[in-house]
Amino acid sequence: MNDITDKDVYWWRPLDDHELDTRDIILFAAYKEIHCQGFQSASLSHILARTGVTKGALYHHFPNKIELGYAVVDEVISQHIHLSFVEPLQNFENPIDGIIELIQRSGDAFSMTDIELGCPLTALAQEMAPIDEGFRSRLIKIYDQWHQSIADGFRRAIDNDQVRDDIDPYTVAVTIVATMEGAINAAKVAQNLDMLYLCGTGLIQYLQLIRKK
């Protein structure tokens, strides 16, 4: 995995063009290391080698590995989810149209490398939520915000007579996120992008069923 570049991985592509300071450089190197190796196996030595910064500089910004991991969740993974899946949804009048476009856009962008690595949010949730409350509370906050943004969109859609009024917006939101995350896991097990597309197609079909005719 050491030869992977930012262009190979959907989750590593820059979110903006701001100039990175030393803290940012360490943070993003840690993010990539954790995504590749998992938090428990992530190596501070590898992070330092990626960045060229000194151990003293790393500990100046992050007193220990666990605080570095928390910062990756709070500042990198949370931002990725918000900018990739939460914020774009606000630009659509009907949330069904927005979610379908996001599903299709992600399907077009994902590579086999993305499937092999999996979603960084899901991976950390599976690895660290059962054993560390600091990680669990931070990860559930991201999921809660994601769920709530979708649910809010469906509440507006019900008011605007765009979706069936017998659905529960929050239940639908949780189902959508779980299906999107599960699609990546299913494709990872199958080692096949077609499985990702199959799951995405199924979710789109479900969304079309709750659209108001």
Buried (B, 14 or more C-beta within 10 A) or exposed (E): EEEBEEEBBBBBEEEEEEEEEBBBBBBBBBBBBBBBEBBEEBEBEBBBEBBEBEEEBBEEBBEEBBEBBBBBBBBBBBBBBBEBBBEBBEEBEBBBBBBBBBBBEBBEEBEBBBBBBBBBBBBBBBBBBEEBEEBBEBBEEBBEEBBBBBBBBBBBBBEEEBBBEEBEBBEBBBBBBEBBBBBBBBBBEEEBBEBBBBBBBEBBEBBEEBBEE
